[in-house]
Amino acid sequence: MIRTAFILAAVAMTAPAVAAHAQRPVSYEEERARQENNLIMTHPIAGRQNNLWHDYETDVAEARQELRKDLADVTDSEDRRDAWEEYRSELVDARYDYVKEMKEKGYRVGRARIAP
């Protein structure tokens, strides 16, 4: 019984924080960064796990770590927007560099388009 009461109290204390977070408006920069986040490559081009792939993975991990650090240090909405824009930019650069270098080695990036 005491354990249940403790759990309910813990949930009650976190509910306002979750509700406040859910109501926070999402900036344009954050929206674009989240879209870019969905484009992170999960598999190496042509299945080649070479140094270029590992560099890409490292760049993505560093971008995520930097975003967490930057978001922890924000003091206003401008800082938050800057953090998200920097994250998006780093993801774009990492993917561009990886794809470019793999193309130079002769590997192609496949794309498929489905017409309605």
C-alpha positions in Angstrom: 0.0 0.0 0.0 2.8 2.4 0.9 4.6 1.5 -2.3 1.5 2.3 -4.4 1.1 5.7 -2.6 4.7 6.5 -3.3 4.4 5.7 -7.0 1.2 7.8 -7.3 2.9 10.7 -5.6 5.9 10.5 -7.9 3.6 10.4 -10.9 1.6 13.4 -9.6 4.8 15.4 -9.2 6.0 14.7 -12.7 2.7 15.2 -14.4 2.8 19.0 -14.4 6.3 19.0 -15.8 5.3 16.7 -18.6 2.2 18.8 -19.3 4.3 22.0 -19.3 6.7 20.4 -21.7 3.9 19.2 -24.0 2.5 22.8 -24.2 5.8 24.4 -25.1 5.6 25.7 -28.6 8.1 24.2 -31.0 10.3 26.6 -32.9 10.9 26.5 -36.6 14.6 25.6 -35.9 13.6 22.7 -33.7 11.1 21.4 -36.2 13.7 21.5 -39.0 16.3 19.8 -36.7 13.8 17.1 -35.9 13.2 16.5 -39.6 16.9 16.3 -40.2 17.2 13.9 -37.3 14.9 11.6 -39.1 17.3 11.5 -42.0 20.2 10.2 -40.0 21.7 7.3 -41.8 21.3 4.0 -39.9 23.3 1.8 -42.3 26.5 2.5 -44.2 26.4 3.2 -47.9 26.8 -0.1 -49.9 27.1 -1.9 -46.5 30.7 -0.7 -46.2 31.6 -0.1 -42.5 34.8 1.8 -43.2 36.5 4.7 -41.4 34.2 7.1 -43.2 31.1 5.4 -41.7 32.6 5.4 -38.3 33.5 9.1 -38.7 29.9 9.8 -39.6 28.6 7.9 -36.6 31.0 9.8 -34.4 29.9 13.2 -35.9 26.3 12.3 -35.2 27.0 11.3 -31.6 29.0 14.5 -31.0 26.2 16.6 -32.4 23.7 14.9 -30.1 25.9 15.4 -27.1 26.5 19.0 -28.0 22.7 19.6 -28.3 22.1 18.1 -24.9 24.8 20.3 -23.4 23.5 23.4 -25.2 19.9 22.8 -24.2 20.9 22.4 -20.6 22.6 25.8 -20.7 19.8 27.8 -22.4 18.6 31.0 -20.8 16.0 32.2 -23.3 14.2 31.1 -26.5 17.0 32.5 -28.7 19.5 30.2 -27.1 17.2 27.3 -27.6 16.7 28.1 -31.3 20.4 28.6 -31.8 21.1 25.2 -30.2 18.6 23.4 -32.5 19.9 25.2 -35.6 23.5 24.3 -34.7 22.4 20.6 -34.3 20.6 20.6 -37.6 23.6 22.2 -39.3 26.0 19.6 -37.9 23.8 16.7 -39.0 23.6 18.2 -42.5 27.4 18.7 -42.7 28.1 15.2 -41.4 25.8 13.5 -43.9 27.1 15.7 -46.8 30.7 14.9 -46.0 30.1 11.2 -45.6 28.1 10.9 -48.9 30.6 13.1 -50.8 33.6 11.0 -49.6 31.9 7.7 -50.4 31.0 9.0 -53.9 34.7 9.8 -54.4 35.5 6.2 -53.6 33.0 5.1 -56.2 30.0 4.2 -54.0 26.6 5.5 -54.9 23.7 6.5 -52.6 20.5 4.9 -53.6 17.2 6.8 -53.7 13.7 5.7 -54.6 10.8 7.8 -55.5 7.3 6.6 -55.5 4.9 8.6 -57.7 1.2 8.7 -56.7 
